[in-house]
Amino acid sequence: MIYEYEGGWSVHLPDALWAYRTSPKSATGFSPYSLVYGSDAISPIEITILIARVSAVNQLEWDVKSCLD
């Protein structure tokens, strides 16, 4: 089955790169993102739903900002 993408491949490139960079690889067991940044990536849907991991990061950033003032 062949699907013709509307607008060309460049429209879908950011999504494909995100999927590649955040999925674990069989050779290392880690995603390229986690190897570079030392933590798992937060997907856009996790930000809109506001899961506990995102809340903890937001609270930590707030504390750092308040300490600098």
Backbone as XML, in Angstrom:
<?xml version="1.0"?>
<chain id="A" units="angstrom">
  <residue number="1" name="MET">
    <atom name="N" x="0.846" y="-1.174" z="0.000"/>
    <atom name="CA" x="0.000" y="0.000" z="0.000"/>
    <atom name="C" x="0.890" y="1.236" z="0.000"/>
  </residue>
  <residue number="2" name="ILE">
    <atom name="N" x="0.656" y="2.109" z="-0.910"/>
    <atom name="CA" x="1.424" y="3.346" z="-1.027"/>
    <atom name="C" x="0.505" y="4.510" z="-0.698"/>
  </residue>
  <residue number="3" name="TYR">
    <atom name="N" x="0.973" y="5.396" z="0.162"/>
    <atom name="CA" x="0.194" y="6.559" z="0.554"/>
    <atom name="C" x="0.910" y="7.802" z="0.051"/>
  </residue>
  <residue number="4" name="GLU">
    <atom name="N" x="0.229" y="8.612" z="-0.689"/>
    <atom name="CA" x="0.800" y="9.862" z="-1.183"/>
    <atom name="C" x="0.610" y="10.942" z="-0.122"/>
  </residue>
  <residue number="5" name="TYR">
    <atom name="N" x="1.695" y="11.455" z="0.401"/>
    <atom name="CA" x="1.616" y="12.496" z="1.415"/>
    <atom name="C" x="1.309" y="13.841" z="0.778"/>
  </residue>
  <residue number="6" name="GLU">
    <atom name="N" x="0.398" y="14.552" z="1.381"/>
    <atom name="CA" x="0.062" y="15.896" z="0.921"/>
    <atom name="C" x="1.118" y="16.858" z="1.457"/>
  </residue>
  <residue number="7" name="GLY">
    <atom name="N" x="1.648" y="17.694" z="0.627"/>
    <atom name="CA" x="2.594" y="18.707" z="1.071"/>
    <atom name="C" x="4.039" y="18.258" z="1.064"/>
  </residue>
  <residue number="8" name="GLY">
    <atom name="N" x="4.326" y="17.029" z="0.696"/>
    <atom name="CA" x="5.712" y="16.576" z="0.601"/>
    <atom name="C" x="6.240" y="15.997" z="1.902"/>
  </residue>
  <residue number="9" name="TRP">
    <atom name="N" x="7.422" y="15.422" z="1.806"/>
    <atom name="CA" x="8.022" y="14.731" z="2.952"/>
    <atom name="C" x="8.480" y="15.698" z="4.033"/>
  </residue>
  <residue number="10" name="SER">
    <atom name="N" x="8.766" y="16.929" z="3.685"/>
    <atom name="CA" x="9.288" y="17.878" z="4.673"/>
    <atom name="C" x="8.272" y="18.195" z="5.765"/>
  </residue>
  <residue number="11" name="VAL">
    <atom name="N" x="6.999" y="18.009" z="5.486"/>
    <atom name="CA" x="5.953" y="18.237" z="6.488"/>
    <atom name="C" x="6.038" y="17.188" z="7.593"/>
  </residue>
  <residue number="12" name="HIS">
    <atom name="N" x="6.413" y="15.976" z="7.234"/>
    <atom name="CA" x="6.423" y="14.864" z="8.177"/>
    <atom name="C" x="7.798" y="14.605" z="8.792"/>
  </residue>
  <residue number="13" name="LEU">
    <atom name="N" x="8.829" y="15.290" z="8.338"/>
    <atom name="CA" x="10.176" y="15.061" z="8.826"/>
    <atom name="C" x="10.341" y="15.305" z="10.323"/>
  </residue>
  <residue number="14" name="PRO">
    <atom name="N" x="9.831" y="16.384" z="10.909"/>
    <atom name="CA" x="10.006" y="16.573" z="12.360"/>
    <atom name="C" x="9.399" y="15.442" z="13.191"/>
  </residue>
  <residue number="15" name="ASP">
    <atom name="N" x="8.240" y="14.935" z="12.785"/>
    <atom name="CA" x="7.619" y="13.828" z="13.513"/>
    <atom name="C" x="8.444" y="12.555" z="13.404"/>
  </residue>
  <residue number="16" name="ALA">
    <atom name="N" x="8.971" y="12.291" z="12.220"/>
    <atom name="CA" x="9.797" y="11.098" z="12.025"/>
    <atom name="C" x="11.091" y="11.192" z="12.831"/>
  </residue>
  <residue number="17" name="LEU">
    <atom name="N" x="11.707" y="12.353" z="12.863"/>
    <atom name="CA" x="12.930" y="12.527" z="13.642"/>
    <atom name="C" x="12.670" y="12.392" z="15.140"/>
  </residue>
  <residue number="18" name="TRP">
    <atom name="N" x="11.563" y="12.946" z="15.618"/>
    <atom name="CA" x="11.204" y="12.821" z="17.034"/>
    <atom name="C" x="11.040" y="11.346" z="17.406"/>
  </residue>
  <residue number="19" name="ALA">
    <atom name="N" x="10.335" y="10.606" z="16.571"/>
    <atom name="CA" x="10.117" y="9.182" z="16.832"/>
    <atom name="C" x="11.435" y="8.420" z="16.845"/>
  </residue>
  <residue number="20" name="TYR">
    <atom name="N" x="12.323" y="8.721" z="15.924"/>
    <atom name="CA" x="13.614" y="8.028" z="15.869"/>
    <atom name="C" x="14.472" y="8.363" z="17.079"/>
  </residue>
  <residue number="21" name="ARG">
    <atom name="N" x="14.523" y="9.625" z="17.439"/>
    <atom name="CA" x="15.422" y="10.066" z="18.514"/>
    <atom name="C" x="14.943" y="9.682" z="19.906"/>
  </residue>
  <residue number="22" name="THR">
    <atom name="N" x="13.657" y="9.423" z="20.062"/>
    <atom name="CA" x="13.134" y="9.099" z="21.392"/>
    <atom name="C" x="12.829" y="7.627" z="21.601"/>
  </residue>
  <residue number="23" name="SER">
    <atom name="N" x="13.022" y="6.786" z="20.578"/>
    <atom name="CA" x="12.764" y="5.355" z="20.758"/>
    <atom name="C" x="14.069" y="4.623" z="21.063"/>
  </residue>
  <residue number="24" name="PRO">
    <atom name="N" x="14.030" y="3.693" z="22.024"/>
    <atom name="CA" x="15.238" y="2.956" z="22.416"/>
    <atom name="C" x="15.781" y="2.110" z="21.264"/>
  </residue>
  <residue number="25" name="LYS">
    <atom name="N" x="17.072" y="2.053" z="21.180"/>
    <atom name="CA" x="17.737" y="1.255" z="20.151"/>
    <atom name="C" x="18.160" y="-0.077" z="20.754"/>
  </residue>
  <residue number="26" name="SER">
    <atom name="N" x="18.141" y="-1.129" z="19.949"/>
    <atom name="CA" x="18.431" y="-2.474" z="20.455"/>
    <atom name="C" x="19.893" y="-2.633" z="20.875"/>
  </residue>
  <residue number="27" name="ALA">
    <atom name="N" x="20.815" y="-1.930" z="20.251"/>
    <atom name="CA" x="22.233" y="-2.080" z="20.577"/>
    <atom name="C" x="22.573" y="-1.544" z="21.963"/>
  </residue>
  <residue number="28" name="THR">
    <atom name="N" x="21.961" y="-0.436" z="22.353"/>
    <atom name="CA" x="22.293" y="0.180" z="23.639"/>
    <atom name="C" x="21.193" y="0.019" z="24.676"/>
  </residue>
  <residue number="29" name="GLY">
    <atom name="N" x="19.955" y="-0.123" z="24.230"/>
    <atom name="CA" x="18.822" y="-0.174" z="25.147"/>
    <atom name="C" x="18.345" y="1.199" z="25.571"/>
  </residue>
  <residue number="30" name="PHE">
    <atom name="N" x="18.950" y="2.228" z="25.032"/>
    <atom name="CA" x="18.594" y="3.609" z="25.345"/>
    <atom name="C" x="18.264" y="4.353" z="24.063"/>
  </residue>
  <residue number="31" name="SER">
    <atom name="N" x="17.513" y="5.441" z="24.202"/>
    <atom name="CA" x="17.231" y="6.286" z="23.038"/>
    <atom name="C" x="18.393" y="7.265" z="22.861"/>
  </residue>
  <residue number="32" name="PRO">
    <atom name="N" x="18.622" y="7.732" z="21.636"/>
    <atom name="CA" x="19.655" y="8.751" z="21.439"/>
    <atom name="C" x="19.421" y="9.993" z="22.299"/>
  </residue>
  <residue number="33" name="TYR">
    <atom name="N" x="18.170" y="10.376" z="22.499"/>
    <atom name="CA" x="17.849" y="11.532" z="23.334"/>
    <atom name="C" x="18.327" y="11.318" z="24.771"/>
  </residue>
  <residue number="34" name="SER">
    <atom name="N" x="18.037" y="10.133" z="25.328"/>
    <atom name="CA" x="18.427" y="9.892" z="26.714"/>
    <atom name="C" x="19.939" y="9.784" z="26.864"/>
  </residue>
  <residue number="35" name="LEU">
    <atom name="N" x="20.645" y="9.317" z="25.837"/>
    <atom name="CA" x="22.103" y="9.269" z="25.907"/>
    <atom name="C" x="22.713" y="10.668" z="25.886"/>
  </residue>
  <residue number="36" name="VAL">
    <atom name="N" x="22.111" y="11.576" z="25.148"/>
    <atom name="CA" x="22.639" y="12.941" z="25.063"/>
    <atom name="C" x="22.276" y="13.759" z="26.293"/>
  </residue>
  <residue number="37" name="TYR">
    <atom name="N" x="21.009" y="13.705" z="26.714"/>
    <atom name="CA" x="20.528" y="14.585" z="27.773"/>
    <atom name="C" x="20.435" y="13.925" z="29.138"/>
  </residue>
  <residue number="38" name="GLY">
    <atom name="N" x="20.592" y="12.608" z="29.239"/>
    <atom name="CA" x="20.598" y="11.931" z="30.523"/>
    <atom name="C" x="19.233" y="11.692" z="31.132"/>
  </residue>
  <residue number="39" name="SER">
    <atom name="N" x="18.166" y="11.920" z="30.392"/>
    <atom name="CA" x="16.809" y="11.649" z="30.878"/>
    <atom name="C" x="15.919" y="11.337" z="29.685"/>
  </residue>
  <residue number="40" name="ASP">
    <atom name="N" x="14.747" y="10.788" z="29.977"/>
    <atom name="CA" x="13.809" y="10.491" z="28.907"/>
    <atom name="C" x="13.164" y="11.773" z="28.402"/>
  </residue>
  <residue number="41" name="ALA">
    <atom name="N" x="12.818" y="11.768" z="27.143"/>
    <atom name="CA" x="12.145" y="12.926" z="26.544"/>
    <atom name="C" x="10.715" y="13.033" z="27.061"/>
  </residue>
  <residue number="42" name="ILE">
    <atom name="N" x="10.232" y="14.242" z="27.157"/>
    <atom name="CA" x="8.836" y="14.480" z="27.535"/>
    <atom name="C" x="8.078" y="14.769" z="26.254"/>
  </residue>
  <residue number="43" name="SER">
    <atom name="N" x="7.100" y="13.935" z="25.959"/>
    <atom name="CA" x="6.341" y="14.114" z="24.725"/>
    <atom name="C" x="5.375" y="15.288" z="24.863"/>
  </residue>
  <residue number="44" name="PRO">
    <atom name="N" x="4.977" y="15.870" z="23.759"/>
    <atom name="CA" x="4.036" y="17.006" z="23.822"/>
    <atom name="C" x="2.723" y="16.676" z="24.525"/>
  </residue>
  <residue number="45" name="ILE">
    <atom name="N" x="2.249" y="15.448" z="24.406"/>
    <atom name="CA" x="0.999" y="15.085" z="25.069"/>
    <atom name="C" x="1.172" y="15.044" z="26.587"/>
  </residue>
  <residue number="46" name="GLU">
    <atom name="N" x="2.369" y="14.698" z="27.067"/>
    <atom name="CA" x="2.615" y="14.690" z="28.509"/>
    <atom name="C" x="2.581" y="16.096" z="29.089"/>
  </residue>
  <residue number="47" name="ILE">
    <atom name="N" x="2.889" y="17.087" z="28.292"/>
    <atom name="CA" x="2.838" y="18.473" z="28.761"/>
    <atom name="C" x="1.392" y="18.948" z="28.877"/>
  </residue>
  <residue number="48" name="THR">
    <atom name="N" x="0.563" y="18.577" z="27.902"/>
    <atom name="CA" x="-0.826" y="19.033" z="27.934"/>
    <atom name="C" x="-1.629" y="18.325" z="29.022"/>
  </residue>
  <residue number="49" name="ILE">
    <atom name="N" x="-1.318" y="17.060" z="29.299"/>
    <atom name="CA" x="-2.030" y="16.321" z="30.342"/>
    <atom name="C" x="-1.473" y="16.660" z="31.721"/>
  </residue>
  <residue number="50" name="LEU">
    <atom name="N" x="-0.212" y="17.102" z="31.775"/>
    <atom name="CA" x="0.486" y="17.458" z="33.010"/>
    <atom name="C" x="0.602" y="16.262" z="33.962"/>
  </residue>
  <residue number="51" name="ILE">
    <atom name="N" x="1.476" y="15.347" z="33.597"/>
    <atom name="CA" x="1.734" y="14.173" z="34.415"/>
    <atom name="C" x="2.661" y="14.549" z="35.567"/>
  </residue>
  <residue number="52" name="ALA">
    <atom name="N" x="2.872" y="13.630" z="36.490"/>
    <atom name="CA" x="3.662" y="13.915" z="37.698"/>
    <atom name="C" x="5.106" y="14.292" z="37.372"/>
  </residue>
  <residue number="53" name="ARG">
    <atom name="N" x="5.704" y="13.646" z="36.374"/>
    <atom name="CA" x="7.094" y="13.943" z="36.029"/>
    <atom name="C" x="7.239" y="15.374" z="35.539"/>
  </residue>
  <residue number="54" name="VAL">
    <atom name="N" x="6.286" y="15.853" z="34.766"/>
    <atom name="CA" x="6.328" y="17.227" z="34.268"/>
    <atom name="C" x="6.087" y="18.207" z="35.408"/>
  </residue>
  <residue number="55" name="SER">
    <atom name="N" x="5.188" y="17.883" z="36.312"/>
    <atom name="CA" x="4.920" y="18.747" z="37.465"/>
    <atom name="C" x="6.158" y="18.892" z="38.331"/>
  </residue>
  <residue number="56" name="ALA">
    <atom name="N" x="6.890" y="17.809" z="38.514"/>
    <atom name="CA" x="8.105" y="17.854" z="39.335"/>
    <atom name="C" x="9.153" y="18.747" z="38.690"/>
  </residue>
  <residue number="57" name="VAL">
    <atom name="N" x="9.311" y="18.678" z="37.375"/>
    <atom name="CA" x="10.275" y="19.519" z="36.673"/>
    <atom name="C" x="9.848" y="20.979" z="36.737"/>
  </residue>
  <residue number="58" name="ASN">
    <atom name="N" x="8.570" y="21.248" z="36.534"/>
    <atom name="CA" x="8.086" y="22.629" z="36.603"/>
    <atom name="C" x="8.292" y="23.213" z="37.990"/>
  </residue>
  <residue number="59" name="GLN">
    <atom name="N" x="8.057" y="22.436" z="39.033"/>
    <atom name="CA" x="8.255" y="22.903" z="40.405"/>
    <atom name="C" x="9.734" y="23.176" z="40.667"/>
  </residue>
  <residue number="60" name="LEU">
    <atom name="N" x="10.614" y="22.324" z="40.168"/>
    <atom name="CA" x="12.052" y="22.498" z="40.344"/>
    <atom name="C" x="12.520" y="23.771" z="39.663"/>
  </residue>
  <residue number="61" name="GLU">
    <atom name="N" x="12.054" y="24.032" z="38.444"/>
    <atom name="CA" x="12.436" y="25.255" z="37.753"/>
    <atom name="C" x="11.925" y="26.487" z="38.482"/>
  </residue>
  <residue number="62" name="TRP">
    <atom name="N" x="10.742" y="26.397" z="39.055"/>
    <atom name="CA" x="10.193" y="27.522" z="39.796"/>
    <atom name="C" x="11.056" y="27.822" z="41.007"/>
  </residue>
  <residue number="63" name="ASP">
    <atom name="N" x="11.512" y="26.798" z="41.733"/>
    <atom name="CA" x="12.353" y="27.001" z="42.901"/>
    <atom name="C" x="13.688" y="27.644" z="42.532"/>
  </residue>
  <residue number="64" name="VAL">
    <atom name="N" x="14.285" y="27.249" z="41.418"/>
    <atom name="CA" x="15.535" y="27.825" z="40.976"/>
    <atom name="C" x="15.350" y="29.300" z="40.639"/>
  </residue>
  <residue number="65" name="LYS">
    <atom name="N" x="14.268" y="29.643" z="39.971"/>
    <atom name="CA" x="14.015" y="31.029" z="39.609"/>
    <atom name="C" x="13.800" y="31.901" z="40.849"/>
  </residue>
  <residue number="66" name="SER">
    <atom name="N" x="13.092" y="31.371" z="41.841"/>
    <atom name="CA" x="12.831" y="32.156" z="43.040"/>
    <atom name="C" x="14.087" y="32.340" z="43.875"/>
  </residue>
  <residue number="67" name="CYS">
    <atom name="N" x="15.022" y="31.435" z="43.787"/>
    <atom name="CA" x="16.288" y="31.565" z="44.538"/>
    <atom name="C" x="17.207" y="32.610" z="43.921"/>
  </residue>
  <residue number="68" name="LEU">
    <atom name="N" x="17.079" y="32.844" z="42.632"/>
    <atom name="CA" x="17.956" y="33.795" z="41.964"/>
    <atom name="C" x="17.513" y="35.234" z="42.155"/>
  </residue>
  <residue number="69" name="ASP">
    <atom name="N" x="16.267" y="35.466" z="42.502"/>
    <atom name="CA" x="15.764" y="36.834" z="42.646"/>
    <atom name="C" x="16.222" y="37.486" z="43.924"/>
  </residue>
</chain>
